[in-house]
Amino acid sequence: MPPTTLTQDSPQVRRAIRALARELRTHHRATADHSHRLAVLARRLADRMGLDAMAATEVELVAVLHDVGKLAIEPEILDHPGGLNDLQRRKMRRHTIEGEEILVRMSGLEHLGVLVRATHEHWDGNGYPDGLSGTDIPMEARIVSVADAFDAMTTRRAYREALPHEEACRRIDADAGRQFDPLVAAALLELVCRA
């Protein structure tokens, strides 16, 4: 008998996601809160872009799990009030790889690993960890990337105050075609900046 294929809404997948979210909340509440907000925004953005329900749910799951690799990073680094040194920066940049490694070991979530890994790639190829560019970056990761940046900019962090909404919108617009897929950035601007 062939193995059962797990769907995004299967009880086993939902339990695995809840367990990872709980673990992240215990490890670093601010990161877990960010992931929750991001999931809502990324889903709205996916819907705005006309993705079908299954693809939009996948975007939402990638958003929830995009920072799960930060479980491998000490909270002292996550809460560091100033600039990071080279070692801390390298550890922080590994979180996408760590996230992929966590997800590929979890039944039903394996396929999300490559998408989580790509969430810090840039449209122009200057992102990490693999230097992907343009449409080589999966659409789910491109959507999460721009939503992630917007939420990060508009939320207070240990190392800076939140930016005003208008300034975050200006920065997203300025980085369209460089850091962000220009079509995804335009959709985000329509959704949250020009509404």
KAJO-V318084 format. One line per field, one symbol per residue. phi: phi as a letter, one per 40 degrees, with the letter a starting at -180 (. if undefined). psi: psi as a letter, one per 40 degrees, with the letter a starting at -180 (. if undefined). burial: b if it has 9 or more other ideal C-beta (glycine too) atoms within 8 Angstrom, else e. Layout:
phi = ???
psi = ???
burial = ???
//
This chain:
phi = .cccccbdbcdccccccccccccccccadccccdccccdccccccccdcgccdcccccdccccdbdbcccccbcdcccbdcbcccdcccccccccccdcdcccccbdgbdccdcccdccbcbdcgccacbgcafcccdddccccdcccccccccbcbdbaccccdcccccccccccgbcbdccccccccccbbbc
psi = hiihhhideidddddddddddddddddgddddddddddddddddddddeeiiddddddddddddededeedehhddddeheaiiidddddddeedddddddddeehheedeedddddeeeiideeeaieefiibeehidddddddddddddddehhideiiiiiddddddddddehecdihddddddddddede.
burial = eeeeeeeeebebbbebbeebbebbbebbebbbebbbbbbebbbbbbbbbebeeebbbbbbbbbbbbbbbbbebeeebbbbeeebeeebbebbbbbbbbbbbbbeebebbbebbbbbbbbbbbbebebeeeebbeeebeebbbbbbbbbbbbbbbbeeeeeebbebebbbebbbebbebbbbbebbbbbbbbbbee
//
